[in-house]
């Protein structure tokens, strides 16, 4: 990249050898003189129809590799700039091609270490390698070349180019294709030469992991007013679904619409769409978030003004790009932001700005960001809704936008529908919930609406809004939108009151030092419902219950409330847990597997989210929360806590004669079978990783036994002690906010082990479904056929 100001040399961020920022910036010439590690971008343009890569000939005046053929476009990342912005800018400056974020696929990071120019130019460079996939070559007349950087361009077959590099052709900048940079050619080859039948079989296998289950809606149980309100609530939930697609990944809606439009074109297209519908993204929830599609399968977009016009040519047609690895920050953060950049930026903010930066209901954006709906750059101007944008000491490019602004077009529509529903219902508590939630969508303050949700007492049960933070695997800060609509089960709901009423007793008797125990735990309202519709963050494995809200203010003041989805639990028990037990549990213990113990542990699991450490005092004396201290490790450890402490709690309630002793053996054996069910969700998923931690701990302590026939059983003499020891371990880590110990525990136990692998291979061989895929009849009942 040329100097950006008069005779002013470009500054580069100096990195450590491992690629982390040091906080020091130096002029480009000094970086290469001293051999400092720094970052750059490589952008490759690949034309699908011809199988060719675009190369540029470097200008003769360049201080490295003058006059040689090289990458389509490349450049240093200037101090303070982002990778993706640099990739876009270099392509625009060097070749005159202006493309949006969703054209750039980060395929790998390449460390180049070399010395040239008789030792005067030392290049220790981390290169973010991007691939732009176009349908056809861009006409030569469309390019506008930056003469100080590029002398000419040409297309060349990717295979021919690979051979030239392998043969060390002196006209080409050298790259070792037998090492790291060979990934470029391997990716292209695998995408365009893979056997179609193999891909179809792979997609069919992934689809078979889900058992389609019809969940029918018994609407005759609802009063007429609630039936009328239901239509508006379902419509609002459909809007919430749109928001979630955007939250997962910014290119999601475009790819979804494309796949749906072409889903009837072929068997392959139908399978792509069916898998996408379940996972709500190109990444498989049950396969460690591995991509089941590639950019080659993606949507096509035409940009008529991406280059200068050429007579008879309609413009650049490119594929919407997505990375093979699911973005850990979803679309809550800029796609090229890492933890270090966020933490450095956050440290420049005031206390209130820091609180907003890590808040549930805000996203992080860049000032110099891109509009994925336009190909031109733009500067996002500061407004009162942008937190941290005018901070005087903030030299970083990040700022905060509340959900109410980021998703305003969707939330305004959803709020209007909820207000309409509120006017129709006769239930005062449902009306209050719908009204306060609609207001929260526009104000970004969810406190009152969460209180109204906890106090809901209506036959029509509604949960709608931003709640869970699993999708933010970068920090675990940001909430996704979801919706659950159900009909209250008036027979089952009174039966579970026992659990919510004894939370304080459970808290005071936890296997945890007394200093960490809360002195004020509120009774938890519990509602049992028959689920009739869900939307938003309901991808992949289906939840059987949830415990909300996650707002620590409300948890400390009011506790939490639980909703149990009984028909979902029944479907999972019948179609998944029972078949798992028949295969993996030793024959003489199979009699202990029953729905009652499975469902009872689910209740205790949710109750135990409400006890134990939440707001904590750190050794420094500062008040914090478990979520903030454990960050990305919080979700997995919290799920493990709720599970294992739930098992401890059941034993405690039995000892208190509040539950029958006959439950003991069945709850332990059902829990063992449930381990195999949850671990199949994948170890990248919070429940799966948390379950692996529990199984491996209990197995190591001798509480679970593996027999020579490949079946497992519970050692009733050791299981109680093992459950209590793991409960104490997790609760203590949470109470101390000890992220290092949490990481160590999950690394040691939250992994695939030989006993686990033995069970999972048996289940795969028999083809027991991993989870269910609900099919709701309510949409047709409410809106008619064809909706």
N, C-alpha and C positions, 0 to 999 in steps of 0.2 A: 504494500500500500504506500502511496506517495505521501509526503509530508502534508499535514492538514492545515498548517499555517505558514506564513512567510518564513522560509528557512528554519522552521522549528522542527527539530527531529522528533520522531515518534517515540513515545515512552511505552515501555513494556513492563508488565508485572513480573517480578522475579519470583520463581517458584522454588520449593524444596526439590530434592531429587525424586521424591515420591509424588510430586505434582501439586502440592498444596501452596497456597499463596503465603508469602513471607511478610507481606505488608509493605515491601520496598518496590519502588519503580525506578527504572533506569532508562537512559536513551538506548535506542535500538543498537547503535554501533558499539556501545560499551557492553551490552548484553552478549553480543557475538564475540567481542574481543576477550571478555572474561569467561566465556563458556557458561553463562548463567542459564538455568532451566527456565523456560517460558512456554507460552502457548500460541498455537496458530490453528488455522482451519484449512482443510483441503475439501474442495467441492468438485465432485465428479458429475458430469451430465451424461446419462446413458439413454440412447435411443432404442426403444424396444423393437421396432419394426425391422431394423437393420442389424441389431446386436452390436452397435458401435458406441465407443466412448469418444467424447470430445476432448481434444488436446489443444493446448496453447503453446506457441513458441515464445519462449521468454525473450524479452527485449535484450539487445546487445549491450545495453548500458547497465544491466543488472549486476549486483556485486556477488551474486551466487548463481552458478550454472547459466551464464549468459548464452543466448542463442540456441538453447536446447529445448526439445519438446517435453512438456510437463503436464501437470494436472490441469483440468478445465479452468479452475480458478483457485487461488490460494492467497493467504495473507496472514500477517501477525494479528493477534488479538491485542489491541491497544490497552493500556492501563485503564482499568475501570469499565471496559467494554465487555459485552457478553459474547459468547461463542456464536449463537444463532444470528445475532445482529451482524456480527462480523462476516459470517458466511454470506448473508444477503447483500451486505454492502460491497464485499469484494466482487461478487458476481455482477452487480450493477455497475461498479466502477470500471472493472477490467474488460467486461464483455458487453455491457449495455443491456443486461438481462435483469429485469426486476420481477422477483417472485416472492410470494408470501411464505410465512412460516411452514404451512402445511405441504410445501413442495420439498422440504429438506428432511432427509432421513439420516439420522446419526447412526452409522453402521458399526464403527469401532473407534477407539482412540489408539493412536500409534506414536510411540516414542522413537524419535529419530536422533541418533547421536553420531555425529561425524565431524571431521575437521578438513577444510578445503583451503584453497588460496595460500598454499605454503604455510599453513598454520595460523594465518591471520583471521580466519573466519571459523569460529567454533559454533556448531549448531547442536544444542541440546534442547530439543523442541518436542513438546507434547502437541500432537496434531489431532484435532477433532475431525474425523473423516465423514463427510456428508455425501449422500447419493441423491441426485435429482433424476427422476425417471420420466422421460418424455415419450410420447407415442412414436414420434418420427424425428429425424434429424431437423435441427433448426437451420433454415437457409442461411448461407454465408452472408447474404445481403442484409440480414437482420441484425448482425452483430455491429456494435460500435466499440472498437478496440481502443484501449488506453495506451497510447503509443509509448509512454515511458515504462510500461509494464509488459505489454504484449505486442509482438510483431505480426503474428498471424495465427489462425486456428485451422484445425482439420478434424475430421472424424476418422476413426480407425477401428477395425474389428477388435473386440476385447481380447480375443484369443491371439491375434497377431501382435497386439501391444504387449500382452503377457510374454510371448516368445521373445520379443525384442528386448524386454527387460531381462529375461532369463539369460539371453545371449550377450548381455552387457553392451548393447548397441551404443556407440559413442554419441549418437545424435539425440539420446534420450537421457533425462535426469535419472540416475540410478535408484532403483528400489529393489530390495531383496524379496522377490515373489515367493521364495521358499520359506520365508519367515512371516512375521506379522502382517506385512502388506499384502500377502497372498490372499488374505480374507476378502479383499475387494473382488477378486476374480472367482473365488469359491462361492461367494454370495450370488453373483450374477449367474454362474453356471448352475447352481442348485435350483434357482428360481425358474429357469427357463428350459431345463432338461429333465425335471422330475416327472416320473411316470404318472399319468392322470389316474389310472386305476389304483395306484398306491395311495394317492391323495384322497380319493373317494373312500377307500377302505379306512383310512385314518380318521376321516371326518365321521364316518358311520360308527366307528368304535367310540369316539368321543361322545357322540350323541347317545349311544347305548348306555352310557353311565347314568342317564337320567330316566326314571320311570314316569311317563306322563300320567297324571292323576287328575280326574275331574273332581273339582270341589264345587258342589252344587249349593245354590243359595236358597234357603227356605224363607223367602220374603214374606210369606203369609204370617210369620211371627211378628212382623213390624207393624206398628200403627200406620195408618194411611199417610199422615203428615211426614213420617220418617221415610216412607217410600218415595214421596215427592222430593224430599231433600236429598235422598240417595243419588239421584241422577246428577245433581249439581256437584256433589262430593266426588263422584267417580270422574266427572269431567275435570275437576280440579286436580285429582290424582294423576290424570293423564298429562296435565301440564307439568306436574312435579316430575314425571317420568322424563320429559324433555330436558329439564334442568339437570337431572342426574347424568344423562348421556353427555352433556357438555362438561360436567364435573370430572368424569373419568378421563377424558382426553379431548382436546379442543377440536380434533378432526372427526370425532365420533359421529355427530349427526349427519355429516356429508356421506361418510362411508355407509352408515346404516341405511340411509335413503336409497343409495345406489344399489346396495345388495338386495334390498326389498324390491326395488323396481325390476331387477333382472333375475329374481328368485325362481321364475318359472321358465327360464331360458334353457336349462339343462339340469340333469340330476346333480351335477357338481355345484351349480349355482344354488339349487334348492338346499343342499347340505350346508353350504357356506352360510346361507341366511338362517337356517334353523339353529346352527351352532352360535351364530352371532346373537340371535334373539335370546338365547339362554344366558350367555355370558355378558351381553350388553357391551361388547368390545371385541377386538380381534384376539384377546388373550384368554386362555382357558383357565377358569377358576380352579379346576380340579387337577391341573397339570403344572403346578408351580408358576402359574401365569405365563406359560409358554405360548407364543403366538401360534395360532392355527391357520392364520392367513399371512401373506406377505404384501408388500406394497404392489407387487405385480397383480394381486387380486383386487386392488383397491379401486376407488371411484376415479373417474376421469374428469378433469376440469379444464376448461378452455379460457385462456387469457389473451384477449385480442391486442392489448396494449403493453404486453410484457417486454417487447422490443420495439425498435423502430419499424414502421410498416413496410411490408413487401407486397407488391402487386400480386393478387391472386392467391395469397397465403392468409389463412384466417387467424393465425396466431399460434402461441405455444399451447399444446395440449399435454398436460402432465398428470401423473398419478398422485393422488393424495397419499402422502408418505406417513408411515408410522414405524416406530422402532421395534425391533424384535423383542426387546426387553420393555416390559410395561413401565411407564414413567412412575417412579416412586412417589412423586409429588402430585400425581394425577394432573389436573389442570388448575390446581389451587395456586401453583407457583409458576414462574416462567420455566419453560422446558429445559433451559440450559443453566438454571440456578442450582447450585449445590449447597450443602449444609454450611460450609465455611463462609460463603458469600452472605447467606442469610444471617448467620451469627455476627459477622463483622458489621453488617448494616444495622442489625438490632441493637448492637452496643452503642450506636451513635444516637439512639432515640431517647426521648424522655420516658419516664415510667408509664404514663398513660398511652404513649405511642407504642411502647413495647407490649403493653397489654392488648392493644388492638392488633398488633402484628401476629400474636400467637392466639388470637381469639377464634372461637369456633366458627363465627359467621362472617368472616372476611377472607378475601383472596389477596394474593400478592402479585403485583404487576410491575412492569418496567415503564419508566417515562418514555424512553426511546424504544417502544415496542412496535409490534406489527399488527396490522388489522388483517386477520385471516380471510376477511371477505374482500380485501383489496390488495393490489400488488404494489401499491406505493407506500413509502415510509410516512409515518406521521408522528408528531410530538403530542403526547397526551398532556393537555394543559392542566395546571393545578386548580382544584376546586375544593370547596369545603368538605367534600366527601372523600377526598384523598388524604389519608393520614400519613404524615411524615414527608409530604412532598415539598414542603417549604422549610424543612429543618436546616438551619444555617450551617451546622457542622456536618451535615450529611452529604458526603461526596459520592454516595452510592446511587444506583439507578433504580432502586426499588421503592414502591410505595403501596399503601393499603387501599383496597376498595371494598366496601361492605357488600354483602350478598344483595341487599335491597337495591343497590345500584347496578351491580354486575349482571344480575338476572331480572332487572326491572320489568322488561317486556313480558316475561313469563309470570312473574310474581303478581303483577297488576291484574293479569287475567285470572290467576288462581284466586286472588283476594276477592275479586268481583263474584266469582262462582261461590265461594264460601259465604259471602254476605247474602247471596240469593238463597243458599241452603238454610242459613240462619233464620231468614224470614219465613221459611216454610215449616220448620220443625216446631213441635209443641213442647219439646223437652227443654227446660230452662238451662240445664247444665250443658247440653249439646249446643244450644244457641250461644251461650257464653264462650264455649271453646271455639266455635267457628268464627265468631266475631273477633275475639282476641287474636286468633291465629291469622286471620286476614289482615288485621292491623299490624301484627308483627312482621308479616311478609314485606310491608312497605316501610316500617320503622327500623327494622333490624334488631328490635328489642323483643326477645322471646320470653322474658321472665313471666309476665302475666299469663300468657297463653300456656306456658308449661304448668303453672299452678292450676289453671282451668282444666288442663288435661288430667292432672292428678285427681281432680275433684269430679270428673265426669261420672255421671250416674244415668246412663241411657241405654235403652235396648239396642240402639244402633251405636256401635263403638267405633270411634275414629281416632287414628293417630296419623298426623300429617305434619311434615316440616323437616328441618335439618337436625339430625341427631347423631348418628354413629360416625366414628372417625377412622374406621378401618382402611378406607381408601387412601388416606394420607399416610403412606408408609415411610415418608421422609421424616416426619416429626410426630404424627398422630394428633395434630392440632385441629384440622379442619373437618367440618361436619358435612355429610352428604344428605340430600333430600330423599325422603321416603314417605310412603303412605300405606297404611294397613286399615282396611275396613272390615268390620265383622259384626256378627249378631251375638249379643251377650248370652252365654249359657247360664241360665238362672238356676239350673240344678247343680252344676259343678262349682260355680263361683262361691256359694256359702261354705262349701266343704274345704276350701283352701284358706279360709280366714285364719285358721290356726297358725299357719306359718308366718304371716305378716304380723300377728299379734305378739309373737315371741322373739322378735328381732333384738330387743334390748337384752333379754336373757342370753341369747346367742352371743351378742357382742361382749358381754361381761365375762363369758366363759371361754372365749376364743383361746386357742393355744398361742398366746402372744403376751409379752411382758405388759403388765398393767399400765405402765406409763404411756403406752401407745393406744390404749383403748379409749373409745369415745364414751363420754358420760351422758350423752343425750342422743339416742337413736329412736327415731319416730317409727311407729307401726306403719307397715307398708301396705297400702291398698292393693289387692290382687283381683284382677278381672280375668275370667275365662271366656274366650269367645270362639265362635265358629267363623273362620276366615272366609270371606266371600270375594275379596279383591285386594291386590297389592300392586304397588308401582314404585318407581324410583330405585333405591339401593336394595333391590331384592334379587340381584343376579345370582346365578349359580346355586349353591346349596341354600336351601330355604330354612329360615329361622323357625324354631318351635316356640319361642318366647322372647320377650325383651323387657328390659328393666330401664326405665327412664324417669326423669331426664338425666343428662350427663353434666349439667351445669352444677358445679360444686357449691355455688351459693344456695341453690335449692336443696341439694343433697344435705348440706349442713343444717339448713333451717327446717326442712320438711321431710327429709328422707327421699325415697323413690317410690314409684308405683310400678306394678308388674302387669303384663298382659300375656296370657298363655293361649296359644293357638291350638286348641284341642284336636280339631280335625286334621291339622297338619301333623301333630304328634302321632295320632292314630295311623295315618298313612305311612309315616316313616317306620313305625314299629312293625306294621304288617308287611310292608314291601321290602324293608331293609334290615332292621335289627333282628327280627325273627330268623330270616334266612342266614344272617351272619352267625347267629348263635348256633344254628343247626350245623354249621361247617366248622366253626372255630372253638366252640366251648365243649369241654369234655362231657360225654354223654350223661354221666350221673349228675351233673350240675345243670343240665338244660331245663330241668323242671322248675328251676328258680327264675327263669326268664318270664316276666309277665309285664303287661302294659302298665299296671298300677305302680310298680316300682320305678319303671322308666319315667313315667309322668311325674311321680312324686319327686324324683331327683331333679327333674327339670324345674319344678317349683322351687326347690331348695337352691338350685344353681342361681336362679334369678334373685331370690331373697339375699343371697350372699354377695351379690354385687352391691347391696346397700349397707353391708357391714364391713368392718375392717378399715384400714387407713384410707382416707381420701384427702382431706386437708392435713398437712403435716408441718412439723417444725424441724428445720434442718439443723445440723450441728452448729452452724453460724448464728442460730437464733432467728433466722429469716423464715417467715411463713411461706409455704408453697403448696403444691398438690402433687400427688403421686403421678398424675398424667404428665405434668410439666417436667418432672425430674426424670422419668423413665422414657419419655418421648416415644420413639418408634417401637420400643420394647413393651410399652404399657399394655397394648391390646392383648398380646399373646399371654403375658403374665397375669393380667386381670381375668382372662377367660380361664386360665389354669386355676387361679385362686377360687373363682366362683364354683368351679367343678369340684375341686378337692375339698374345700371348706364346706361345700354343700353336702358332700359325703360325710364329713365329720359332723355336720349339723344334724343329719338324720340320726346318726348314732346317739348324739346328745339328747334328741327329742325322744328316742326310744328309751334311753336310760331314765328320762323324766316321766316315763309312762304316758307320754302324750301321743305316741305312735306304738303300734303293736310290735312285739319282738319278732313275730313271724316275717316282718319286713326285712330284717337284717341280712339274711343270706341272699334273698332275691335282689336287694339293692346293690350288693357288692358284685354279684354275678352279672346283673344287667349293666352295671357300670363297666365291667370288663368287656362285655360285648360292645358297649357303646364306644369304647376306646377305638376299636377297629373301624367303627362307622365314621367317627370324626376325623381320624388321621387320614382317611381317604380323601378328605377335602384338600389335602396338600399341605406341606410344611411351610409354604409361604403364607398360608391363611392363618389368621390368629387362633381360631378354634383348633385347627389341625396341629399347629406347633405346640399350643398349650396342652393338647391331649397327648402328644408324643412325650412331652416332659413328664406328665403324670404316669403314663404307662411305664416308661423306662425307669423312673424312680421306684415305683412299686415292684417292678420286676427285679430290680437290683436288690431290694430289701427282702425278697423272697415272698412277697404278698401275692404275686402272680406266678404260676408255674407253667412251663412248657413241657408237654409230654412227647414221647417218642412218635406218636401218631400225628403230631403237628397240631394237636388241640391244646387249649389252655384251660386252667382252672384257678379258682381263688383259694389261697391258703388262709382259711378263716382264723388261724391262730396268730398270723402275723399282719393281716391287712389293717387292723385297727391302729396299731403302732406306726405303720408306714404312712397311713393317711394323716395321722396327727403330726408326724415329723415333717412331712412335706408342707402341710398347712402352716406350721410354724416358720419354716424356711421362707416361704413366699410372703407371708404376712410381715415378717421382720424386714425383708428387703423393701417392701412397699413402705413400711413405717419410716424407714431411714432414707427413702428416696435414693437408694443405692443402685445406680445404673450399672456400675461395674460388676457388682454381684449378680444383678439380673442378667447381664450379658453372659457372664460365666455359667450361670445355671442353665440358660437356654442353649448355649453352645454345647454343654456337656450332655444334656438330657433331651433337648428339643430337636432330635434328629432321627433319621431312619437307622434302626439297629437290626441285627439279624433276626431276633424273635418277631419284630414287627413285620419285617420283610417276608418272613415265612407265612404269616397270616394273610398279608395283602396279596401275595401270589396265589394262595388258595382261592381267595375271593375272586380274583381276576379270572382264574381258570374256570370257575363255576359261573361267572358273569352275573354276580349279584349287583344290582344297581348301586351306585354311590349315593344318589339322592333322588328327590322327586322333582318333577316339573309340573307345577299346578296349572290346570286349565280351568278358567272361571266361566261359569255359565251366566253370571249376573249381567254382563254387558248385553248379551242377547235378550235376557229377560227384561231389562230396563229400557233398552233402546231399540229392540227388534232385531231380526235377522239381517245379516249383511253389515252390521256395525263393527 
